[in-house]
Amino acid sequence: MRENAFQKKVIKFLKDKDVWHLKYWAGSQYTKQGIPDVLACIDGTFHGIELKTDVGQPTKLQLYNIRKIKESGGQAYILRPRDFDAWKERWFE
């Protein structure tokens, strides 16, 4: 599954669950690089969700930001299509 199609699937799921979320658009002069693709608040906990294909690799900056979010008490991780069902079970059931 392409990352763009997976992103739409994840965002639709979050919308259907009425979860506050934001698709972060990096790349302009006013935004930081390496921020997770989706920022969400799930049951009162901040989640930084970096979306990747099943073979895509995160950058060093993405891994750095995931680590910093975790150190700050939030949840941050890489979510891949093969892990989508397990992610839903962990956080929503």
Secondary structure by P-SEA (a helix, b strand, c coil): ccaaaaaaaaaaaaaaaccccccccccccccccccccbbbbccccccbbbbbcccccccaaaaaaaaaaaaacbbbbbbcccaaaaaaaaccc
